[in-house]
Amino acid sequence: MKHLLTIDIGGSAIKYSLWQANSLGEIESEPTHRSWSEMKAFFLVLKERYNGITGVAISCPGAVNTAEGVIYGLSAVPYIHRFTIKAELANLFGVPVTIQNDANCAALAEVWRGNANDVNNSLLVILGSGIGGAVVTNKQLHVGKHLFGGEFGLMILNSETGETWSQLASPVNLARAYSACSQQSTSGKELFDLASIGDVRATAFVERFYHQTSVGLFNLITAFDPERVLIGGAISKRPGLIARLTTGVEQLITTNNASGLTVDIQPCRYFNDANLIGAVAQYRLESGDPDE
């Protein structure tokens, strides 16, 4: 079994681990660096520490063109964009390197070993600071011509205001709106906790979340007709959330006479380590070696 270094570059932290014996080792983390030169210096430390690795698998934000080895779009790590980063990292590590978008990595992890393993066509919807995800057709990512496949949060759900799904219903945005009204700092989890104990204002925001998210999921399901929709993000662990969303989508199916359409909504199997595992899955795809 070959040893891969798998890395997840995030806006606030870089997580990394060694993939060997067909599983992740201990996951460690480092605050995301302020510049590309600092990040490369850290990668050189990892190269020395993990001497003997045969490849590096990287998950990162942005619109990743895996063929060009370039990250387009925007992200919270601006210095990794618009240059041949894959080639530069391959030269730095001295071994093959793969890169893939973080949401796509999460989907690959679910297709390979998670809750989308037994279906061909699925959608991954991540509910967090924004709303994003991935499209999987015949167990393969569909990224689209412009690498916008899975940018579900850009879906306009209010035609009068032009507000998007992310703006209207991401847990982080709803928590910010609640904080502005109540003049107390509140996280997404705290917002749902407040609603569960009867806070009227919090309940209104949580009801907006369920309604708008059910509408967004209904739109996706009628557009793609997937076998399964997986929900990711920390909020997906909340008891009753999947059942509530399923009920909301089923009601919209009935209201809009979409008889015959069924819905299978499940939580993701992987959470904190999904991107690391999915990065390995991308490496396997590019190397053509199922034993990686």
Buried (B, 14 or more C-beta within 10 A) or exposed (E): EBBBBBBBBBEEEBBBBBBEEEEBBEBEEBEBBEEBEEBEEBBEEBBEEBEEBBBBBBBBBBBBBBEEBBBBBEBEBEBBBEEEBBEBBBEBBEBBBBBBBBBBBBBBBBBBBBBBEEBBBBBBBBBBBBBBBBBBBEBEBBBEEEBEBBBBBEBEBEEEEEBBBBBBBBBBBBBBBBBEEBEEEBBBBBBBBBBBEEBEBBBBBBEBBBBBBBBBBBBBBBEBEBBBBBBBBBBBBBEEBBEBBBBBBBEBBEEEEBEEBEBBBBBBBBBEBBBBBBBBBBBBBBBEEEEB
